[in-house]
Amino acid sequence: MKQKPLILVVDSAKLALRYMESILMESYEIALIEQGKEVLDYLQCKRPDLILMNANVSGMNGFEVLQKLKSQKN
């Protein structure tokens, strides 16, 4: 059986996370994160096929997360 693509959803609002999960869960594996800084830790272990991130997440905002990712080597 083919594995579903992994989508990482990042948002400070739990309701938004659950809504995205309900929409996507049938066709995709979903990982939910509430804090921007947790994204970097998560990416040490897994590589999602797509990241959906609110720019205004708490802790480290989405732009700061992207800047950190861009500065890291793969």
Secondary structure as the mmCIF struct_conf table of DSSP 4:
data_model
#
loop_
_struct_conf.conf_type_id
_struct_conf.id
_struct_conf.beg_label_comp_id
_struct_conf.beg_label_asym_id
_struct_conf.beg_label_seq_id
_struct_conf.end_label_comp_id
_struct_conf.end_label_asym_id
_struct_conf.end_label_seq_id
HELX_LH_PP_P HELX_LH_PP_P1 LYS A 2 PRO A 5
STRN STRN1 LEU A 6 VAL A 10
BEND BEND1 SER A 12 SER A 12
HELX_RH_AL_P HELX_RH_AL_P1 LYS A 14 LEU A 24
TURN_TY1_P TURN_TY1_P1 MET A 25 SER A 27
BEND BEND2 TYR A 28 TYR A 28
STRN STRN2 GLU A 29 ILE A 33
BEND BEND3 GLU A 34 GLU A 34
STRN STRN3 GLN A 35 GLN A 35
HELX_RH_AL_P HELX_RH_AL_P2 GLY A 36 CYS A 45
BEND BEND4 ASP A 49 ASP A 49
STRN STRN4 LEU A 50 MET A 53
TURN_TY1_P TURN_TY1_P2 ALA A 55 ASN A 56
STRN STRN5 SER A 58 SER A 58
BEND BEND5 GLY A 59 MET A 60
HELX_RH_AL_P HELX_RH_AL_P3 GLY A 62 SER A 71
BEND BEND6 GLN A 72 GLN A 72
#
